[in-house]
Amino acid sequence: MAISPSSVLLITLLFLLAPIYTHSNSSDDLLSELINLRSQSPTGVIHLNDSLLQRILSIPSPKPFSSLIFFDAKQLHSKPDINLPAFKREFSLLSFSFLVNHPKNSNNTHIFFFVIEFQESQSSFALFELKSLPHIRLLPFFLTDLKRDSVPMDASGYSRGAESMKEFVEANVEVNVGPIHRPPAISKKMMAAIGGVFLIWSPFLVKKIISGKTLLHDKYMWMTGSIFVYFFSVSGTMHSIIRKVPMYLEDRNDAGNSKMIFFYQASGMQLGTEGFAVGFLYMVVGLLLAFMTHVLVFVKNRTAQRLFMAFGLIVSFWAVKKVIYLDNWKTGYGVHAYWPSSWM
């Protein structure tokens, strides 16, 4: 039986269109599966494994979505210097905020957030050639070559948590994440309980204030509070508390892990001990300055005044010199004193 030219043309078109149809069908199936997996997660983060990653990579470019992957390792959660659990929570907050900012919107399919665990997916870690954690990698929709087109997040960007992750995503793909929705520090129930206690104690508190028998009327309490606030300001303690900066690190070059690092030579990382050391030195300078301007002026003995003044200046000069030395050591930038040419 002879085959007509129109039949030959139809068969040829079917063969040419079959890969396109298969690709579209597989992309739609994967997209539907990812939407379903995301709906099962309270934060919208999808658990990624080797097989799912290979399916994502197998879709030809351009892909229907971008992927942001957080690389996790449960055996490193106890390491305070890495602080993986905190970064993982920030990543989940980023994903949750994206869903809140785009409810039931087509933009939801522009990017998906994944977490992949080392013990479960070691081949995927080897595929990305990871050598250290934390690590976040963006797979943009135009990905064709994994090494060339995937974008790793700079290590210096982790300090600001979800905000820096948001900026990283918006700078590399055309996705508007929106504002980060952090949970309130105090819940509504706790606020109601505090308000109830305050209302109960308010009559007694008013009576104490009128009689002048509260800590707010004690000048020494105000002096102590001022020193406390000053120390917190110059030592960066609030930053260390908010970002959960470790006080020290374990020396990885030490086989027994018995050696501790209290001062880390890198401008993008400051340990809690470094902040306390700098804060203490600045507090010494501040206290000496307050002593010389508020106490020493009442000393009638001129010799004693001069001796205390010289001692305060020498100690202050030494403290500032130590701070400058630490800054030079950490950043590599030198700060040198200027001497007029006539003095040389």
MOMO-V423302 format. One record per residue. N is the residue number from 0. PHI is phi in radians with two decimals (* if undefined). D_CENTER is the distance of its C-alpha to the mean C-alpha in whole Angstrom. Layout:
# MOMO-V423302
N:PHI:D_CENTER
N:PHI:D_CENTER
This chain:
# MOMO-V423302
0:*:73
1:-1.39:72
2:-1.80:68
3:-1.29:68
4:-1.02:66
5:-1.14:64
6:-1.19:63
7:-1.09:62
8:-1.13:60
9:-1.14:58
10:-1.11:57
11:-1.09:56
12:-1.09:53
13:-1.11:52
14:-1.15:51
15:-1.26:49
16:-1.50:48
17:-1.04:47
18:-1.07:44
19:-1.13:42
20:-1.15:43
21:-1.12:42
22:-1.08:38
23:-1.11:38
24:-1.15:39
25:-1.17:36
26:-1.14:34
27:-1.14:35
28:-1.10:35
29:-1.15:31
30:-1.09:30
31:-1.13:32
32:-1.16:31
33:-1.15:27
34:-1.09:27
35:-1.17:29
36:-1.14:26
37:-1.18:24
38:-1.18:26
39:-1.47:26
40:-1.75:23
41:-1.12:21
42:-1.83:18
43:1.49:20
44:-1.50:18
45:-1.72:21
46:-1.33:21
47:-1.74:22
48:-2.33:25
49:-1.07:27
50:-1.16:30
51:-1.17:28
52:-1.13:26
53:-1.12:29
54:-1.16:30
55:-1.16:28
56:-1.21:28
57:-1.31:32
58:-1.26:32
59:-1.09:33
60:-1.44:32
61:-1.41:31
62:-1.40:29
63:-1.32:29
64:-2.76:25
65:-1.78:22
66:-2.27:20
67:-1.99:16
68:-2.01:16
69:-1.80:13
70:-1.66:15
71:-2.06:15
72:-2.57:18
73:-1.11:19
74:-1.23:20
75:-1.78:17
76:-1.15:16
77:-1.53:17
78:-1.49:16
79:-1.20:14
80:-1.29:13
81:-1.57:11
82:1.04:10
83:-1.07:10
84:-1.01:11
85:-1.16:8
86:-1.16:6
87:-1.16:10
88:-1.13:10
89:-1.13:7
90:-1.14:9
91:-1.12:12
92:-1.12:12
93:-1.09:12
94:-1.11:15
95:-1.10:16
96:-1.13:16
97:-1.09:17
98:-1.18:20
99:-1.15:21
100:-1.32:21
101:-2.30:23
102:-1.29:26
103:0.88:29
104:-2.14:28
105:-1.13:29
106:-1.11:25
107:-1.06:24
108:-1.63:26
109:-1.38:24
110:-2.64:21
111:-2.20:20
112:-1.91:17
113:-2.22:18
114:-2.19:17
115:-2.13:19
116:-1.84:20
117:-1.12:21
118:-1.11:24
119:-1.49:25
120:-2.42:25
121:-1.18:25
122:-1.16:27
123:-1.20:24
124:-1.08:22
125:-1.18:25
126:-1.11:26
127:-1.54:22
128:0.99:23
129:-1.38:20
130:-2.09:20
131:-2.70:16
132:-2.19:13
133:-1.32:10
134:-2.64:12
135:-2.22:12
136:-2.23:15
137:-1.77:17
138:-1.85:21
139:-1.22:22
140:-1.14:26
141:-1.58:27
142:-1.08:27
143:-2.12:30
144:-2.09:29
145:-1.09:26
146:-1.29:25
147:-1.48:26
148:-1.69:24
149:-1.25:21
150:-2.06:18
151:-1.43:15
152:-1.40:12
153:-1.13:11
154:-1.08:10
155:-1.22:9
156:-1.49:7
157:-1.32:4
158:-1.13:3
159:-1.73:4
160:1.13:3
161:-1.09:7
162:-1.12:8
163:-1.23:7
164:-1.12:8
165:-1.08:11
166:-1.09:12
167:-1.11:12
168:-1.15:15
169:-1.16:17
170:-1.42:17
171:-1.95:19
172:-2.37:21
173:-1.43:23
174:-2.29:21
175:-1.68:20
176:-1.24:17
177:1.65:18
178:-1.20:16
179:-1.49:13
180:-1.76:15
181:-1.48:13
182:-1.17:16
183:-1.12:18
184:-1.13:17
185:-2.12:21
186:-1.22:23
187:-1.13:26
188:-1.12:29
189:-1.18:27
190:-1.10:28
191:-1.12:31
192:-1.14:32
193:-1.11:31
194:-1.09:33
195:-1.13:36
196:-1.10:36
197:-1.11:35
198:-1.13:39
199:-1.16:40
200:-1.54:40
201:-1.04:40
202:-1.07:44
203:-1.14:44
204:-1.15:41
205:-1.10:43
206:-1.10:46
207:-1.14:44
208:-1.15:43
209:-1.13:46
210:-1.35:48
211:1.29:45
212:-1.99:44
213:-2.08:40
214:-1.14:38
215:-1.18:37
216:-1.68:40
217:-1.63:40
218:-1.17:39
219:-1.20:38
220:-1.15:35
221:-1.15:34
222:-1.14:34
223:-1.12:32
224:-1.09:30
225:-1.13:30
226:-1.13:29
227:-1.09:26
228:-1.14:24
229:-1.08:25
230:-1.12:24
231:-1.07:20
232:-1.22:20
233:-1.49:21
234:-1.73:19
235:1.20:15
236:-1.16:16
237:-1.11:14
238:-1.07:11
239:-1.13:11
240:-1.23:12
241:-1.14:10
242:-1.54:7
243:0.96:9
244:-1.27:10
245:-1.21:13
246:-1.25:16
247:-2.68:18
248:-2.16:17
249:-1.46:20
250:-1.30:22
251:-1.24:22
252:-1.38:25
253:-1.58:27
254:-1.07:29
255:-1.52:29
256:0.96:26
257:-1.63:27
258:-1.59:26
259:-1.89:23
260:-1.89:21
261:-1.76:21
262:-2.23:20
263:-1.82:18
264:-1.49:19
265:-2.87:17
266:-1.23:16
267:-1.53:12
268:-2.42:12
269:-2.24:13
270:-1.43:14
271:-1.09:15
272:-1.13:19
273:-1.09:19
274:-1.08:18
275:-1.11:21
276:-1.12:23
277:-1.15:23
278:-1.06:23
279:-1.12:26
280:-1.11:27
281:-1.16:27
282:-1.17:28
283:-1.07:31
284:-1.10:32
285:-1.10:31
286:-1.18:34
287:-1.14:36
288:-1.12:36
289:-1.13:37
290:-1.14:40
291:-1.24:41
292:-1.62:41
293:-2.07:42
294:-2.01:44
295:-1.12:46
296:-1.18:48
297:-1.62:50
298:-1.33:51
299:-1.45:54
300:-1.33:55
301:-1.14:54
302:-1.14:54
303:-1.11:51
304:-1.03:49
305:-1.15:49
306:-1.12:48
307:-1.13:45
308:-1.12:44
309:-1.10:44
310:-1.08:42
311:-1.11:40
312:-1.16:39
313:-1.13:39
314:-1.14:37
315:-1.11:35
316:-1.06:35
317:-1.12:34
318:-1.15:31
319:-1.14:30
320:-1.08:31
321:-1.16:29
322:-1.12:26
323:-1.12:27
324:-1.09:27
325:-1.13:24
326:-1.13:22
327:-1.08:25
328:-1.18:24
329:-1.35:20
330:-1.68:20
331:1.49:24
332:-1.65:25
333:-1.62:28
334:-2.01:29
335:-1.99:33
336:-1.26:36
337:-1.74:38
338:-2.04:42
339:-1.01:44
340:-1.09:47
341:-1.21:50
342:-1.52:48
343:-1.43:48
